[in-house]
Amino acid sequence: MPLESWNGHVDNDKNEEIVQPGNYIWKVSATFVDGSVWRGMEDTNGNVGTTGTVTVIR
């Protein structure tokens, strides 16, 4: 389980504005507490990657 999550604010900083509704691209690199590296997630075509999209709706 992740220790952090996105709170809807720019740069995850509560002092920054909340992002506007729309489509956004994300890119993640992560190392778990046990030292293993997150390789990414599988898309519908079976490709594994560390990028994707998210749609913000209000």
Secondary structure, 3 states (H helix, E strand, C coil): CCCCCCCCEHHHCCCCCECCCEEEEEECCCECCCCCECCCEECCCCCEECEEEEEECC
